[in-house]
Amino acid sequence: MASTNLPTEKDLKPVDPPATDTGIEPEVPPKPTDPPVPSEHVPAMKDNQQASSCPDTKESDLIPTTGSDHLPITDLIINDHDEARNLHEDYLKATDIKEKKRLRNQLVKVLVLHDECEQVTAYPLLRDKVPGDESKKEYERSLDEHQQLRTLLHEVRYADMENDPEFDSKLKKAMDTAFKHIDTEEQKVLPMMKENIDQKQLLEAGDSYINHKKMATTRPHPHAPQQGIAAEAANIIMGPFDKLRDTFYQDDAD
């Protein structure tokens, strides 16, 4: 009888499949705590770009520095002129006495702030930076006109609109003086400044104009100093009191 070769235990041991060297290591999934790996297909940022999510980037860094709060002083002065014209037109159209009082007070406030700010910023710049005698004459003229306007605005601001028979004539005289001053500035003074003073200095003066508005008086003070350190000190002292009164009388009609 022929012998049968039966498989031994060694022969029954499973055989590992032959190793294949593909050169690729098995992919290991990232741990849950690992940060996501950016795709290599995301386009690279340009050198002058900043990611808005960058922790070192402040929101203010992404806002342009130029805008309505960073204008040359010549533009800011014209903006005030336009506001005064619009308020005066609104006053003339109003019929309600309380509304007319509010507009009267707001108009005076705009003109006073404008007067105080340009007197310590714009006109010294005109005097010092624009060559020739004409700029000096305009500076001296402005002192007289500003003082006259202060006195007229004081009469208008504290007059009894309902019972003073001369109120309308007082207001007309004050506004005629204001608009004459405004026309001279727009036709003569501001062109002189634009022609002779560089843009950087006009912008710096504009910043000073805005900063001075924050502390300037909002009510007319005819006897206050007009120029120099004395004028700035007077605004620092009286400005907060004026603003407190404006806040207390929130309807701006007293």
Phi and psi in degrees as a GROMACS rama.xvg file:
@    title "Ramachandran Plot"
@    xaxis  label "Phi"
@    yaxis  label "Psi"
@TYPE xy
-72.0965  143.054  ALA-2
-79.313  143.144  SER-3
-106.268  126.69  THR-4
-83.2033  102.558  ASN-5
-83.5754  147.236  LEU-6
-68.7392  138.619  PRO-7
-85.8226  172.975  THR-8
-61.234  -34.9308  GLU-9
-64.1702  -38.982  LYS-10
-68.2715  -27.1151  ASP-11
-83.3624  -6.38613  LEU-12
-66.4878  129.837  LYS-13
-61.5145  141.65  PRO-14
-100.398  128.613  VAL-15
-64.4982  142.263  ASP-16
-64.7668  151.421  PRO-17
-62.2937  136.271  PRO-18
-70.563  138.199  ALA-19
-119.444  129.2  THR-20
-95.4965  97.0424  ASP-21
-92.4286  -12.9031  THR-22
80.6152  3.52755  GLY-23
-114.321  123.395  ILE-24
-82.454  146.095  GLU-25
-59.8104  139.325  PRO-26
-74.4134  129.448  GLU-27
-105.346  121.265  VAL-28
-63.5478  142.391  PRO-29
-65.1384  149.796  PRO-30
-67.8558  155.638  LYS-31
-58.1758  -28.561  PRO-32
-87.3211  -10.6247  THR-33
-69.6671  140.213  ASP-34
-69.2841  148.634  PRO-35
-64.784  141.552  PRO-36
-85.6726  124.342  VAL-37
-64.6324  144.611  PRO-38
-68.5208  141.968  SER-39
-72.8414  -6.89766  GLU-40
-92.2971  -5.03822  HIS-41
-69.0839  126.775  VAL-42
-65.4139  142.295  PRO-43
-69.8397  145.822  ALA-44
-76.8611  149.474  MET-45
-72.8956  163.958  LYS-46
-62.8901  -32.8211  ASP-47
-93.4556  10.5024  ASN-48
-97.5548  149.972  GLN-49
-129.816  137.808  GLN-50
-74.3637  132.233  ALA-51
-68.2875  -19.8158  SER-52
-91.6021  1.76919  SER-53
-65.0002  128.495  CYS-54
-65.5178  -22.3977  PRO-55
-87.4591  -4.50721  ASP-56
-97.7523  120.286  THR-57
-84.9083  151.091  LYS-58
-60.4264  -35.2503  GLU-59
-66.8077  -24.778  SER-60
-67.8939  -22.5205  ASP-61
-92.6562  -1.63792  LEU-62
-96.9993  129.746  ILE-63
-58.9337  148.026  PRO-64
-82.434  -13.9304  THR-65
-96.3059  147.702  THR-66
167.644  -164.235  GLY-67
-65.4337  -20.6689  SER-68
-97.7365  7.99079  ASP-69
-141.828  76.9027  HIS-70
-123.206  156.604  LEU-71
-62.4371  150.449  PRO-72
-60.3708  -30.4664  ILE-73
-62.462  -38.9644  THR-74
-69.3201  -39.971  ASP-75
-64.1189  -37.3842  LEU-76
-64.6969  -43.3396  ILE-77
-64.6854  -37.8731  ILE-78
-59.179  -41.7993  ASN-79
-64.2362  -41.0446  ASP-80
-59.2946  -45.7595  HIS-81
-62.6934  -40.1384  ASP-82
-63.8242  -41.1069  GLU-83
-64.4443  -42.4896  ALA-84
-60.4437  -45.1133  ARG-85
-64.6354  -41.4769  ASN-86
-64.9196  -39.0842  LEU-87
-64.9536  -41.3491  HIS-88
-63.4156  -41.4369  GLU-89
-63.3518  -38.7777  ASP-90
-62.3426  -45.0049  TYR-91
-64.921  -28.7225  LEU-92
-84.1805  -22.807  LYS-93
-69.6656  148.585  ALA-94
-119.912  -27.5078  THR-95
-74.7665  130.48  ASP-96
-64.5184  -37.9109  ILE-97
-66.0862  -38.9938  LYS-98
-67.6797  -37.664  GLU-99
-65.1469  -38.122  LYS-100
-63.4473  -44.3795  LYS-101
-60.6935  -44.5083  ARG-102
-68.4618  -38.0005  LEU-103
-58.1486  -47.9638  ARG-104
-66.9782  -40.0957  ASN-105
-67.4606  -38.599  GLN-106
-62.6813  -45.4711  LEU-107
-61.901  -41.9903  VAL-108
-60.2502  -45.4359  LYS-109
-62.6317  -43.1772  VAL-110
-69.253  -37.5707  LEU-111
-66.1598  -47.9951  VAL-112
-57.9203  -44.6645  LEU-113
-61.1179  -46.2158  HIS-114
-59.5097  -49.006  ASP-115
-64.5632  -41.8416  GLU-116
-71.5264  -43.893  CYS-117
-73.8017  -24.2635  GLU-118
-70.4497  -28.4985  GLN-119
-105.558  -2.78559  VAL-120
-123.863  -57.8865  THR-121
-71.1069  -48.175  ALA-122
-73.3661  -35.9238  TYR-123
-61.6507  -35.18  PRO-124
-64.8256  -42.9119  LEU-125
-59.7806  -47.101  LEU-126
-63.5273  -41.0679  ARG-127
-88.8772  -26.2945  ASP-128
-109.317  -18.4914  LYS-129
-99.266  116.738  VAL-130
-71.9394  158.808  PRO-131
101.252  165.169  GLY-132
-74.8866  -25.8743  ASP-133
-62.2824  -40.5528  GLU-134
-65.807  -35.8264  SER-135
-67.5715  -37.8543  LYS-136
-64.9343  -41.2344  LYS-137
-65.6556  -35.5283  GLU-138
-63.3733  -47.6511  TYR-139
-64.9205  -40.322  GLU-140
-60.5608  -39.437  ARG-141
-63.0989  -35.5727  SER-142
-61.8651  -44.2706  LEU-143
-65.9361  -44.1869  ASP-144
-67.6378  -40.2236  GLU-145
-65.1822  -39.4836  HIS-146
-66.6614  -41.7363  GLN-147
-62.6978  -42.0406  GLN-148
-67.1648  -37.4271  LEU-149
-56.5654  -47.4603  ARG-150
-63.7666  -44.0455  THR-151
-66.096  -40.9674  LEU-152
-67.1999  -32.9806  LEU-153
-63.4879  -42.4693  HIS-154
-63.6804  -40.3093  GLU-155
-69.8249  -42.093  VAL-156
-64.822  -37.5799  ARG-157
-108.602  12.6948  TYR-158
-78.9292  152.688  ALA-159
-84.7296  102.038  ASP-160
-59.9244  -34.2377  MET-161
-82.6218  -28.5501  GLU-162
-117.356  -8.39637  ASN-163
-89.8209  110.518  ASP-164
-66.7162  -16.5411  PRO-165
-98.8595  7.20211  GLU-166
-60.753  -46.2614  PHE-167
-60.2848  -40.0554  ASP-168
-69.7902  -34.7946  SER-169
-64.0342  -44.8116  LYS-170
-64.0313  -43.2091  LEU-171
-62.3562  -42.3541  LYS-172
-63.5234  -42.2516  LYS-173
-64.1348  -43.9004  ALA-174
-72.9657  -33.7536  MET-175
-61.3881  -42.0161  ASP-176
-65.5221  -43.5727  THR-177
-63.45  -45.5114  ALA-178
-71.5086  -31.0149  PHE-179
-64.3256  -43.4189  LYS-180
-62.5582  -43.4766  HIS-181
-62.1785  -44.4612  ILE-182
-62.3301  -41.7053  ASP-183
-62.8123  -41.508  THR-184
-62.5583  -47.3664  GLU-185
-71.8212  -30.4235  GLU-186
-90.8281  -23.5622  GLN-187
-128.207  -53.5523  LYS-188
-69.6477  -51.6678  VAL-189
-64.1544  -41.0527  LEU-190
-59.759  -37.0994  PRO-191
-62.1198  -41.252  MET-192
-67.9641  -43.4696  MET-193
-63.8335  -34.7249  LYS-194
-76.8957  -30.8149  GLU-195
-110.756  -11.8182  ASN-196
-117.529  131.174  ILE-197
-71.2217  161.904  ASP-198
-61.1631  -36.9797  GLN-199
-61.2726  -43.9759  LYS-200
-68.619  -35.9212  GLN-201
-66.6012  -37.3025  LEU-202
-67.8622  -42.6774  LEU-203
-62.854  -40.2596  GLU-204
-65.9398  -34.1429  ALA-205
-63.4061  -41.8243  GLY-206
-62.1005  -41.4842  ASP-207
-64.5198  -38.5652  SER-208
-60.7119  -46.5403  TYR-209
-64.8726  -44.0559  ILE-210
-64.0813  -37.7352  ASN-211
-67.6688  -32.3233  HIS-212
-61.5601  -29.4216  LYS-213
-67.2326  -23.597  LYS-214
-119.656  -2.17802  MET-215
-73.4099  159.757  ALA-216
-67.9111  149.72  THR-217
-112.475  -0.766086  THR-218
-127.595  149.352  ARG-219
-70.4743  134.883  PRO-220
-128.584  90.9397  HIS-221
-59.6007  -26.9659  PRO-222
-99.0816  6.88205  HIS-223
-77.815  152.283  ALA-224
-60.0339  151.338  PRO-225
-99.1374  -27.513  GLN-226
-144.77  165.152  GLN-227
71.9939  -162.856  GLY-228
-63.0649  -35.0637  ILE-229
-62.2269  -40.9314  ALA-230
-66.4573  -41.4159  ALA-231
-64.4763  -41.2579  GLU-232
-64.3494  -39.4079  ALA-233
-63.0006  -39.3696  ALA-234
-67.1006  -39.0856  ASN-235
-63.6058  -37.3647  ILE-236
-77.6256  -47.8964  ILE-237
-87.3588  -25.2892  MET-238
-55.031  -49.7369  GLY-239
-60.3773  -36.1854  PRO-240
-66.476  -41.0129  PHE-241
-62.8165  -44.2604  ASP-242
-66.4826  -33.46  LYS-243
-64.9004  -42.3395  LEU-244
-64.7721  -39.6796  ARG-245
-62.7421  -38.228  ASP-246
-70.7386  -39.615  THR-247
-64.3685  -44.216  PHE-248
-94.0441  79.9524  TYR-249
-67.4786  -24.9878  GLN-250
-77.9097  -4.40697  ASP-251
57.0304  32.4974  ASP-252
-118.348  15.5758  ALA-253
